[in-house]
């Protein structure tokens, strides 16, 4: 046993899927998992309780099993996590799901890094994704002759000097997935107490809050080694079930009460950021909202692409056209290219206004529109105010204001 093994507890929250739990424990038994394991069960299956209540079922795993009231709501789930985290006695802790696997050496390296670097609050390695294919008629993905997997260097360290910088790095880099990091236990306990007390029901908003609060709390180190392998085709995941019942990112934003939950999320994150960086709440609020906008842009865009009102032409050309328009808008006002394209856009009447938003590119003319618009153009070009030459500039200003307000 390594000298750091006794410093880490693996928190394994459960809600049914008993066969995946038994698979996880069987693997832990096979590799003689050297860390403490705290199992927080919010399921209703009595079979798993009977097995895990007996330490002799897995004699080479140092585990503690706690049966909680069923996770009938997210409030129950948060209360379970807060209570279970409060029972952890080791200085470091890591979360895991029962359909995922941990790599011992990476966990040891993470614990050792945190012991040697007190300014860091979390550390972890990289993630692998895997799929289990089975020839069984029921399509069981528990075991199979073909296991496909992939792992790449995706997650990066987030070690900015200030919480503001780390929050910005969270959405500018590839360092979002911090749910499975090794964390200092006091931070994990604080985060789960906050989730319990806030009462946020949106599962994905809850996860983003954990990401934001971890980045605000301190530096995060990413190791160049594999730490966790996550199964992608396991049935009954909480995220899939929740999304099926509550909708995608766009759909959940339209639910009653989502705005109130989002306000809780922003307020809690802003308070933490303001306290950490010694800035005003208003400044922190703007930074948190900016971070959420950037962080949520891709899933929101993906959800919007499913809307029937968006045609294939729009989804194909809109990103290209809008990207070009943004770059064009950055050019100086007198830039020759900008001036020429603006003049073309304004004078070529076969180019519709919505072309600038990636819509139609060619349209027909409104019959006799040039003849109808001619008097308006002549009036504007001449700038004549016949009969009002004696009005003072103040009078003109008052006339303009009155005329505008009456429209």
Long-range contacts (C-beta under 8 A, 24 or more apart in sequence): 1-34, 2-34, 2-108, 4-108, 4-111, 4-112, 4-115, 5-34, 5-35, 5-108, 6-36, 6-90, 7-90, 7-91, 7-92, 7-111, 7-115, 8-35, 8-36, 8-90, 8-92, 8-93, 8-94, 8-107, 8-111, 8-182, 9-35, 9-36, 9-37, 9-38, 9-88, 9-89, 9-90, 9-92, 9-93, 9-94, 9-185, 10-35, 10-36, 10-37, 10-38, 10-93, 10-94, 10-95, 10-96, 10-102, 11-38, 11-40, 11-81, 11-84, 11-85, 11-88, 11-93, 11-94, 11-95, 11-96, 11-188, 12-37, 12-38, 12-39, 12-40, 12-96, 12-97, 12-98, 13-40, 13-41, 13-42, 13-77, 13-80, 13-81, 13-84, 13-95, 13-97, 14-39, 14-40, 14-41, 14-42, 14-43, 14-48, 14-98, 15-41, 15-42, 15-43, 15-71, 15-77, 15-238, 16-43, 16-44, 16-45, 16-48, 16-236, 17-43, 17-98, 17-99, 17-234, 17-235, 17-236, 18-43, 18-45, 18-47, 18-48, 19-142, 20-98, 20-99, 20-142, 20-234, 21-48, 21-52, 21-98, 22-48, 22-51, 23-98, 23-142, 23-143, 24-96, 24-98, 24-99, 24-100, 24-101, 25-52, 25-57, 25-58, 25-61, 25-63, 26-58, 27-101, 28-58, 28-61, 28-63, 29-58, 29-59, 29-60, 29-61, 31-104, 32-60, 32-61, 33-60, 33-61, 33-62, 33-102, 33-104, 34-104, 35-62, 35-104, 35-107, 36-62, 36-63, 36-64, 36-90, 37-61, 37-62, 37-63, 37-64, 38-63, 38-64, 38-66, 38-84, 38-87, 38-88, 39-63, 39-64, 39-65, 39-66, 40-66, 40-68, 40-80, 40-81, 40-83, 40-84, 41-65, 41-66, 41-67, 41-68, 42-68, 42-69, 42-70, 42-71, 42-76, 42-77, 42-80, 43-70, 43-71, 44-70, 73-201, 74-200, 74-201, 74-203, 74-206, 75-196, 75-199, 75-201, 78-192, 78-195, 78-196, 78-199, 78-206, 79-196, 81-192, 81-195, 81-196, 82-189, 82-192, 82-193, 82-195, 82-196, 85-185, 85-188, 85-189, 85-192, 85-193, 86-189, 86-193, 88-185, 88-188, 88-189, 90-185, 91-184, 91-185, 92-182, 92-183, 92-184, 92-185, 93-182, 93-183, 93-185, 93-188, 94-124, 94-180, 94-181, 94-182, 94-183, 95-179, 95-180, 95-188, 96-180, 96-228, 97-230, 97-237, 99-230, 99-231, 99-234, 99-237, 100-180, 100-228, 100-229, 100-230, 100-231, 101-228, 101-229, 102-227, 102-228, 103-225, 103-226, 103-227, 103-228, 103-229, 105-225, 106-223, 106-225, 106-226, 106-227, 107-182, 107-227, 109-223, 109-225, 110-181, 110-182, 110-221, 110-223, 110-227, 111-182, 113-221, 113-223, 114-182, 114-184, 117-219, 117-221, 119-218, 119-219, 120-159, 120-218, 120-219, 120-220, 120-221, 121-183, 121-184, 121-187, 121-214, 121-217, 121-218, 121-219, 121-220, 122-178, 122-181, 122-182, 122-183, 122-184, 122-187, 122-214, 122-218, 122-220, 122-221, 123-181, 123-182, 123-220, 123-221, 123-222, 123-223, 124-155, 124-178, 124-180, 124-181, 124-182, 124-220, 124-221, 124-222, 124-223, 124-227, 124-228, 125-222, 125-223, 125-224, 125-225, 125-226, 125-227, 125-228, 126-151, 126-152, 126-153, 126-154, 126-155, 126-222, 126-223, 126-224, 126-225, 126-226, 126-227, 127-151, 127-154, 127-155, 127-177, 127-180, 127-226, 127-227, 127-228, 127-229, 127-230, 128-226, 128-228, 128-229, 128-230, 129-229, 129-230, 129-231, 129-232, 130-229, 130-230, 130-231, 130-232, 131-231, 131-232, 131-233, 132-231, 132-233, 141-231, 141-233, 141-234, 141-235, 149-229, 151-226, 151-229, 153-224, 155-222, 156-222, 157-219, 157-220, 157-221, 157-222, 158-215, 158-219, 158-220, 158-222, 159-219, 159-220, 159-221, 160-219, 162-276, 162-277, 163-215, 163-216, 163-217, 163-272, 163-273, 163-276, 163-277, 164-273, 164-277, 164-279, 164-287, 166-215, 166-216, 166-219, 166-220, 167-212, 167-215, 167-216, 167-273, 167-287, 167-288, 167-291, 168-287, 168-291, 169-215, 170-211, 170-212, 170-215, 170-291, 170-295, 171-291, 171-294, 171-295, 172-294, 175-220, 175-222, 176-211, 176-295, 178-210, 178-211, 178-214, 178-215, 178-220, 179-207, 179-210, 179-211, 180-227, 180-228, 181-214, 181-220, 183-214, 187-214, 187-217, 187-218, 194-268, 198-264, 198-265, 198-268, 199-264, 200-261, 200-264, 200-265, 201-257, 201-261, 202-246, 202-252, 202-258, 202-261, 203-238, 203-239, 203-242, 203-246, 204-239, 204-242, 204-249, 204-252, 205-261, 205-262, 205-265, 208-265, 208-292, 208-295, 208-296, 209-265, 209-268, 209-269, 211-295, 212-269, 212-288, 212-291, 213-268, 213-269, 213-272, 216-269, 216-272, 216-273, 216-276, 217-272, 217-276, 248-299, 248-302, 248-303, 248-306, 249-296, 249-299, 249-300, 249-302, 249-303, 250-300, 250-303, 250-304, 250-307, 251-303, 265-292, 266-292, 314-358, 314-359, 317-358, 318-357, 318-358, 318-359, 319-358, 320-358, 321-355, 321-356, 321-357, 321-358, 322-357, 322-358, 325-356
